[in-house]
Amino acid sequence: MIADFYRMRIVALEDANQELRENEIKLVGFIFDLLDEDLPEDYKNVIRQEILND
């Protein structure tokens, strides 16, 4: 019984960690995109909206 609880807790924590890793990858991509001086202003606005909606 307690083992099942801890197993479910571990699974939930692993899922949360995976979600954080995916968000980190997305944000790092946005940072590299924003470092490009030739990036259109429209795309910068899309990135801002994506970041603010998260």
Backbone as CSV, one residue per row, in Angstrom:
resi,resn,N_x,N_y,N_z,CA_x,CA_y,CA_z,C_x,C_y,C_z
1,MET,0.822,-1.187,0.000,0.000,0.000,0.000,0.870,1.256,0.000
2,ILE,1.767,1.381,0.949,2.640,2.559,0.995,3.605,2.559,-0.185
3,ALA,4.002,1.356,-0.625,4.899,1.258,-1.782,4.201,1.789,-3.034
4,ASP,2.924,1.516,-3.186,2.171,2.035,-4.326,2.104,3.556,-4.295
5,PHE,1.899,4.092,-3.105,1.854,5.542,-2.954,3.175,6.159,-3.396
6,TYR,4.282,5.618,-2.928,5.590,6.169,-3.281,5.897,5.965,-4.762
7,ARG,5.475,4.865,-5.322,5.671,4.624,-6.754,4.897,5.657,-7.569
8,MET,3.659,5.922,-7.187,2.858,6.925,-7.885,3.450,8.318,-7.710
9,ARG,3.984,8.575,-6.531,4.607,9.873,-6.271,5.845,10.058,-7.140
10,ILE,6.634,9.013,-7.287,7.824,9.075,-8.136,7.433,9.327,-9.582
11,VAL,6.404,8.637,-10.051,5.944,8.830,-11.425,5.485,10.270,-11.635
12,ALA,4.755,10.810,-10.685,4.277,12.187,-10.785,5.450,13.166,-10.814
13,LEU,6.457,12.936,-9.994,7.633,13.807,-9.978,8.422,13.697,-11.280
14,GLU,8.530,12.495,-11.815,9.223,12.322,-13.093,8.478,13.039,-14.218
15,ASP,7.156,12.978,-14.193,6.358,13.689,-15.195,6.558,15.201,-15.079
16,ALA,6.577,15.700,-13.859,6.779,17.130,-13.639,8.171,17.552,-14.108
17,ASN,9.172,16.731,-13.837,10.534,17.031,-14.279,10.617,17.047,-15.796
18,GLN,9.944,16.118,-16.454,9.945,16.077,-17.915,9.320,17.340,-18.490
19,GLU,8.232,17.781,-17.884,7.578,19.008,-18.345,8.507,20.212,-18.180
20,LEU,9.215,20.275,-17.056,10.162,21.375,-16.839,11.300,21.332,-17.851
21,ARG,11.795,20.142,-18.149,12.865,20.009,-19.153,12.388,20.492,-20.522
22,GLU,11.175,20.125,-20.896,10.635,20.560,-22.186,10.478,22.074,-22.235
23,ASN,10.023,22.676,-21.152,9.904,24.139,-21.096,11.270,24.798,-21.178
24,GLU,12.271,24.216,-20.529,13.622,24.761,-20.577,14.151,24.752,-22.011
25,ILE,13.942,23.646,-22.714,14.401,23.541,-24.101,13.728,24.598,-24.968
26,LYS,12.426,24.788,-24.760,11.679,25.785,-25.537,12.207,27.190,-25.253
27,LEU,12.441,27.505,-23.983,12.915,28.841,-23.622,14.326,29.100,-24.131
28,VAL,15.186,28.087,-24.080,16.546,28.248,-24.611,16.476,28.519,-26.108
29,GLY,15.588,27.831,-26.797,15.403,28.089,-28.227,14.964,29.519,-28.483
30,PHE,14.040,30.011,-27.666,13.598,31.401,-27.805,14.760,32.369,-27.590
31,ILE,15.585,32.104,-26.596,16.727,32.982,-26.324,17.652,33.042,-27.522
32,PHE,17.980,31.873,-28.093,18.858,31.865,-29.266,18.203,32.572,-30.449
33,ASP,16.899,32.407,-30.613,16.209,33.128,-31.683,16.309,34.634,-31.470
34,LEU,16.120,35.082,-30.239,16.147,36.517,-29.952,17.541,37.118,-30.100
35,LEU,18.575,36.295,-30.032,19.938,36.799,-30.224,20.236,37.108,-31.687
36,ASP,19.418,36.605,-32.585,19.596,36.866,-34.012,19.169,38.300,-34.303
37,GLU,20.100,39.103,-34.792,19.808,40.514,-35.050,18.834,40.707,-36.213
38,ASP,18.760,39.722,-37.100,17.894,39.843,-38.268,16.489,39.275,-38.037
39,LEU,16.172,38.973,-36.802,14.873,38.390,-36.480,13.774,39.438,-36.687
40,PRO,12.747,39.095,-37.450,11.659,40.064,-37.682,10.930,40.413,-36.372
41,GLU,10.473,41.619,-36.300,9.771,42.103,-35.107,8.496,41.302,-34.850
42,ASP,7.845,40.859,-35.923,6.630,40.053,-35.760,6.918,38.755,-35.018
43,TYR,8.043,38.126,-35.347,8.397,36.880,-34.660,8.766,37.152,-33.202
44,LYS,9.404,38.274,-32.943,9.700,38.645,-31.553,8.404,38.785,-30.759
45,ASN,7.380,39.339,-31.385,6.087,39.478,-30.714,5.471,38.107,-30.430
46,VAL,5.628,37.177,-31.369,5.133,35.816,-31.155,5.838,35.189,-29.958
47,ILE,7.147,35.373,-29.879,7.914,34.823,-28.752,7.440,35.442,-27.444
48,ARG,7.230,36.740,-27.430,6.748,37.410,-26.208,5.412,36.840,-25.765
49,GLN,4.522,36.629,-26.721,3.213,36.069,-26.382,3.337,34.658,-25.838
50,GLU,4.202,33.852,-26.441,4.418,32.475,-25.971,4.952,32.461,-24.546
51,ILE,5.902,33.324,-24.263,6.510,33.358,-22.931,5.490,33.826,-21.895
52,LEU,4.729,34.838,-22.216,3.761,35.393,-21.273,2.575,34.452,-21.050
53,ASN,2.252,33.609,-22.021,1.131,32.670,-21.879,1.500,31.450,-21.068
54,ASP,2.797,31.180,-20.893,3.214,29.990,-20.128,3.065,30.183,-18.658
